[in-house]
């Protein structure tokens, strides 16, 4: 029953749509040969305003003239005068000394700090109350316990939040927190 009402409504809408758009006199369509031009010269006239023509509205702005921007009001700035800083004393070339060269121990300590900065503590696990730390440096990974080494660094402490590495040769050490904390 419901489907029949829906089908009847759709058919009624289609019939009404066709009836609405169907030409009133479908049989008497004029051909292109029999049609006559209904436009006259007045319809095709171009409306151009001349200086003496008052029938067209007056144009207030010349579109070919550039508008001048409104100048901004600039507050004068007060300039505080400062005394020029004294020129740095230039020592003669013979008196200037290069910094002393670094010792091999200093270079080794800097390299150890740079390597230590690249090591990350990924995680800590406790198995049978024995802590193990999981370190990563670049593509290398290390699973170590207390006293083991990560490259040249010895693991001296492992807690749930951090681990401490120490280089026995340069005495450089660092406490590394677990990533994400």
C-alpha positions, 0 to 999 in steps of 0.5 A: 500500500505504501509503495503504491502511494509513493509510486503515484506521487513520483508519477504525479511529480513527473507529469506536473514537471513535463506539463510545466515545461512543455511549450504552450504551442508545441505544434506551431514552432517557427523555423529559423527561416520564418523568424524575424528580428525583433530588435531595433536600433534603439535596443542596440544603442551603446550608452556613452556619456558626453560632457553635455549629456544630462540624461546619464548619471554623473560620474564622481571619480576618474578611474584613470587617476591614481588616488593619493594615499592619506599620509600617516601622522608620524610622531617625531622620535627623540634620539638619546645620544650616547657616547661611543664605546671606546675603541678596543685596544689593538695590540701590535702583531708581535704582542698578540698571542694565540691561545695555548694549544689544547692538551691531548687530555683536554681533546679526549675529554671533549670527545668523551663528552660529545660521545656521551651526549649521543647516548640515550637511555631508552628504558630500564627493566628489573629482572630478579631485582637486578636492574638492566638498562637499554641504551641506544646510540644511533643505530647501535643498541646496548642491554647492560647491567651494573659494571658493563660498558657502553662503548668506552663508558662504564655503567655505575648506577641504574635506577628506574628513572635514570642511569649513570655512565662514567669514562674511567680514562677521562673521568667524565660522567653523566646521569642520563634520564629515561627518554620521555621523562 
